[in-house]
Amino acid sequence: MKIIWTFTLMMIPGVVSSAGVTGYSGTGVNITCRYKEEYTANAKYFCRGKRPKNPKFVWCSDLIKTNEKNKWVQSGRFSLYDDTRSSVFTVTIRDLREGDSGTYQCAVDINRYKDSYTEVKLKVLTETNYHRTTSSSSSVKSPAITSASPVTGSPLLVSVCVFLLLVITGLVLVTVTLCRRRRSHSKTLSSIFTLFKGTF
């Protein structure tokens, strides 16, 4: 079963908020950022960088930015959908890599120095076992994403099943052997009894 990791963040202008997001290497995540209705017409973007205390220069590197509304826009492994009806925009990151771990920003373009930011700290973990499938959104047609959840406990489960199978097989063999021995022992006793009976 596939899990699409979806995270919803609230963007509050003037307040530095932060959220932690965990993804898995080779899969994807959806990050949904809420904003005030008054910013519906503004451009939305997703960038990488940690906000300095006194920003006086460009400190966040844009990964995707758009002024398109209610339409998926794609740039490399990143996609952005600005849902103006709900006052949220969703960023999808595909094919996560360990190097993607770091600090990002969900942002609304208000003006050069007063954009609204929500900090996102992304941590990408590497796993070797996945359950994969495909998924789509029921309300908005989104790009196909392959996400995954790590398989936990499978090697242990297999080992326990194999062990139980061996134990059951052993018990069956022992039971069959004992039954055969009892039958042969009974026949021997019967023969001896018949022999002695004929003698007397």
N, C-alpha and C positions, 0 to 999 in steps of 0.2 A: 504494500500500500504506500502510495506516495504522499509525502507531506510537503505542502508549499508553506514555507515560513513567511508569515505576514505580520508586519509590525506597524501599528498605528501611533503616530506621534502628534502632539498638539503644539502648534506654532504660536507663541505669544510674543508680539513685538516688544522689544526692550527687555525681555527676560531671557537669560541664557538657560535653555533647558537641554537636557541630554538624555540619550537612551542607548542601551546596549543591545546589539543585535548579534546573534550567532548563526552562522551558516556553515555548510559543509562543502568541501572542495569538489568541484565538478557539478554542483547543483545550482539552484537559484533562490533568491529571496525577493519578496515584495515589501517595500517600505512605503506606508501610506502616511502622508503628512497633512494634518488639518490646518486651515488658515481662516482668517476672518473674511466674512462675505464682502467686505469693502475692497478686498484685494483680488476679487474674481477676475478683473480685466488685466491684472499685472502678469508679467512673464514669471514663470517658475523655473527653477533650476536646481541641480544637484551637483555639488562640488566636493573636492577633497582638500582638507586643511583644517588646522586647529586655530580657532579665533584668538588673536592676540589681545592683550588687555586694552591697548590703545591702537586700534587699526588705523594706519595712515597710508596704507598701500594695498595693492591686490594681494590678498593672503590665501584665497581659496581658488583652487584650480578647477574650472568648470569641466564637468564630464558630460553633461547634457543640459541644454537650456532651450526653452520653447515658449512662444506666445500663443501656440495653437491651443484651442479649447475643445474638450470632449473628443479627442482624437489621439491615438497612439503615435508618438514620435520616437524614432530609434536612432541611436548613435553608437555604433559598435556593439558592445555587450550590454549597453544601458538603454532602457526605454522609459518614457515618461508619459503619463496620461493625466491631464488636468480636468477633473470632474467638477465643473462649475456649479452643477445642481446640488452637489453635496459639500462644496467648498473643501475639497480634498484633492491632492494630487498624489499619484502612485508612481514610485520609481521601481523598476525591475532590474535586477542585476543577474545576468546569466553566467554560467560557466565560472563559478567562483574559484579563485586561486588563493593560495596562502599569502601571496604578496598583496592581496586586496585588503588584508587586515589593516585597520587604521581608523583615523577620524575623518568623518564626512559631515556635510551640512545639507539639510533640506532648506531651500531658500526661496523667498519671494522678492522679486526685484522691485523695490520701492523707490530708492534712489541710490546713488553711488556709495554713500556711507551709512545709510540707515536701513539697509535691507533686513528683512526678518529671517532669522536663522534658528534652526533646531539642530543641535549636534547629534550625530549618530556615530557611535563607536562600534565598528564592525570587527568581529573576530571570526576568522575562517579556520575551521578544523578539518583535518585530513582523516578520512575514513576509507577503508578498503571494501567493506561490504555494504551494499545498498539495496533497497527495494525501489525499483524505478517504475514510473508510469507517466502519463501525461495528464494535464489538467487545463480547464478553461473556466473563465468567470461566467456566472449566470446572468449578470446584469450588464457587463461590459465585455466586448470581445477583446481579449488580451492576447499578446503573443504567446505561443506555446512555450512552456517552461518545463524543464526537467528538474525536479527537486528530489530530495531523498532524505530518508532517515536511516541512521546507522542500525544495523542488525545487532541486537544485544542478546547474549545468552545462547546463540545458535550452536557454537561448538560444544558447550556444556550439555545442551539438550541431546545432541547426536551421541555424545559419549555415554550419557545415561541410558539412552535407548539401546545402544549396542551392548552395554553391560547387562541390562535386563534380559535382552534376547539370549545372550550367552548363558546366563543363569537358568533361564527357562529351558533352554536346550539341554543343559547339563542335568537338570532335574528329570526331564523326560527320559534321557538315556539311562540314568540310574534306576528309575522306576521300571523300565522295560527289562533291564538286566536282572533286577531282583525278581521280577515276575517269572522270567525264564528259569532262573536258578531254583525258585520254589517249585515250579512245575517239574523240573528234572529231579529234584530231591523227593517230591511226592511219588513220582514213578518208581524211583529206586526203592523207597520204603515199601511200596505196594508189591514190588517184585520179591523183595526179601520176605515179606509177610506171607506171600503165596507159596514161596519155597519152603518156609518152615511149616506151613499148614499142610503141605503135601507130605512132608517128612513124618509128621505126627499123625 
